[in-house]
Amino acid sequence: MILLICLCRRKGGKKTETRDIAPAKLAEIEIPADKAAGESDNRNGGALSGVVKNDAKSSGNKKLVFFGNAPRVFDLEHLLRASAEVLGKGTFGTAYKATLDMGVVVAVKRLKDVVVSEKEFKEKIEVVGAMDHQNLVPLRAYYFSADEKLLVYDYMSTGSLSALLHGNKGAGRTPLNWDTRSSIALGAAKGIAYLHSKGPGISHGNIKSSNILLTTSYEARVSDFGLAQLSGPTSTPNRVDGYRAPEVTDARKVSQKADVYSFGVLLLELLTGKAPTHALTNEEGVDLPRWVQSVVREEWTAEVFDLELLRYQNVEEDMVQLLQLAINCTAQYPDKRPAMDEVTSQIEELCRSSDQRT
Ligand SMILES: Nc1ncnc2c1ncn2[C@@H]1O[C@H](COP(=O)(O)OP(=O)(O)OP(=O)(O)O)[C@@H](O)[C@H]1O
């Protein structure tokens, strides 16, 4: 999960956005040992200190460790005093929206089932914190103690692509047009390609629409990078969810080509408006790659595309090309899938051609 943060700060009552994440440079803030209390989970609207465990005393002076050069406008004490609202429970723990008393809003992920030692945790999380790209949600800071592992990210107020696509089907829903969908696809592709560019062993491992977060101008930021390697087998992503590449049997051992498969499913989701679900589960949804390939190409326009997209007829050819790319990404054999930088260039080209047409 990586993050670009728009740290939403209120300065003199005005909301500002900070996006400049510098290459990882650790700065540590001493935290008082007498903070944090309570055991309860899943609180809505209470202080974060009511959620986390009180192990700061027994663990000595634990610190909130920051990444990057952004100004340190809060410390652990502020964070624990923040009012917390549950955003959702994910594979790796619970995410909270935390509003600090000076007006800063951040997202805090409280990790569960961390199996690695403190040393290993630090090594792995520093890799995450070092990622710096405008299409990633930046990890701003972390806290590690015996009982609590907290990650602090920029809070993305527009929420996730999943919520946008599937959350509100009612009359008040804002339709997502082609330009927005294709630029979300491009932003997400760039974020993933950046991760892959950091080395052949680096992959995201949990690409899905709830991990594509959006800025207020609908730019995509990929989140949740690097968490699978911190967790035990029980909390590895439940990838029998339609995004998992067929060759992935252990969700902790993913690959760049498995990310490409998951990204292909994400493209299908953007184009069809349907949530992917594995064919073997009984949940609502469809096995998107299988379903799309069962429809003959001549019927794609009538059968496959989200109805909301059909009003943009001058870009139909681009939609078909993106669908073809999604099918290539979801090829059964990893070697047949394109690399993420190739996927990015193709979407870039598509976006350019759509721009010329509109
Ligand atoms: N930085 C953030 N800003 C705003 N919302 C966020 C942020 N991080 C997570 N969320 C939202 O919080 C909810 C829970 O997120 P979380 O990443 O914990 O689980 P998930 O994406 O549903 O599943 P998984 O753990 O498998 O990725 C999701 O709706 C997600 O979109």
The ligand as an SDF file (V2000), in Angstrom:
LIG
                    3D

 31 33  0  0  0  0  0  0  0  0999 V2000
   -5.9180    6.4160    2.9910 N   0  0  0  0  0  0  0  0  0  0  0  0
   -7.2250    6.2000    2.9250 C   0  0  0  0  0  0  0  0  0  0  0  0
   -8.0770    7.2180    2.6990 N   0  0  0  0  0  0  0  0  0  0  0  0
   -9.4180    6.9880    2.6020 C   0  0  0  0  0  0  0  0  0  0  0  0
   -9.9890    5.7630    2.6910 N   0  0  0  0  0  0  0  0  0  0  0  0
   -9.1750    4.7100    2.9000 C   0  0  0  0  0  0  0  0  0  0  0  0
   -7.7730    4.8730    3.0390 C   0  0  0  0  0  0  0  0  0  0  0  0
   -7.2130    3.6420    3.2290 N   0  0  0  0  0  0  0  0  0  0  0  0
   -8.2290    2.7690    3.2300 C   0  0  0  0  0  0  0  0  0  0  0  0
   -9.4050    3.4080    3.0300 N   0  0  0  0  0  0  0  0  0  0  0  0
  -10.7270    2.7640    2.9600 C   0  0  0  0  0  0  0  0  0  0  0  0
  -10.9450    2.0500    4.1670 O   0  0  0  0  0  0  0  0  0  0  0  0
  -11.6050    0.8290    3.9070 C   0  0  0  0  0  0  0  0  0  0  0  0
  -10.7840   -0.3300    4.4860 C   0  0  0  0  0  0  0  0  0  0  0  0
   -9.5430   -0.3530    3.7770 O   0  0  0  0  0  0  0  0  0  0  0  0
   -8.5340   -1.5420    3.8550 P   0  0  0  0  0  0  0  0  0  0  0  0
   -7.4230   -1.2320    2.9040 O   0  0  0  0  0  0  0  0  0  0  0  0
   -8.2110   -1.7650    5.2860 O   0  0  0  0  0  0  0  0  0  0  0  0
   -9.3730   -2.7880    3.3530 O   0  0  0  0  0  0  0  0  0  0  0  0
   -9.8520   -3.1970    1.9230 P   0  0  0  0  0  0  0  0  0  0  0  0
   -9.2310   -2.3220    0.8600 O   0  0  0  0  0  0  0  0  0  0  0  0
  -11.3440   -3.2420    1.9480 O   0  0  0  0  0  0  0  0  0  0  0  0
   -9.2940   -4.6720    1.8190 O   0  0  0  0  0  0  0  0  0  0  0  0
   -7.7560   -5.1100    1.8280 P   0  0  0  0  0  0  0  0  0  0  0  0
   -7.2830   -5.0620    3.2200 O   0  0  0  0  0  0  0  0  0  0  0  0
   -7.7550   -6.4920    1.2780 O   0  0  0  0  0  0  0  0  0  0  0  0
   -7.0030   -4.1580    0.9540 O   0  0  0  0  0  0  0  0  0  0  0  0
  -11.7800    0.7240    2.3860 C   0  0  0  0  0  0  0  0  0  0  0  0
  -13.0750    1.1580    2.0450 O   0  0  0  0  0  0  0  0  0  0  0  0
  -10.7570    1.7020    1.8560 C   0  0  0  0  0  0  0  0  0  0  0  0
  -11.1410    2.2130    0.5860 O   0  0  0  0  0  0  0  0  0  0  0  0
  1  2  1  0
  2  3  1  0
  2  7  2  0
  3  4  2  0
  4  5  1  0
  5  6  2  0
  6  7  1  0
  6 10  1  0
  7  8  1  0
  8  9  2  0
  9 10  1  0
 10 11  1  0
 11 12  1  0
 11 30  1  0
 12 13  1  0
 13 14  1  0
 13 28  1  0
 14 15  1  0
 15 16  1  0
 16 17  2  0
 16 18  1  0
 16 19  1  0
 19 20  1  0
 20 21  2  0
 20 22  1  0
 20 23  1  0
 23 24  1  0
 24 25  2  0
 24 26  1  0
 24 27  1  0
 28 29  1  0
 28 30  1  0
 30 31  1  0
M  END
$$$$
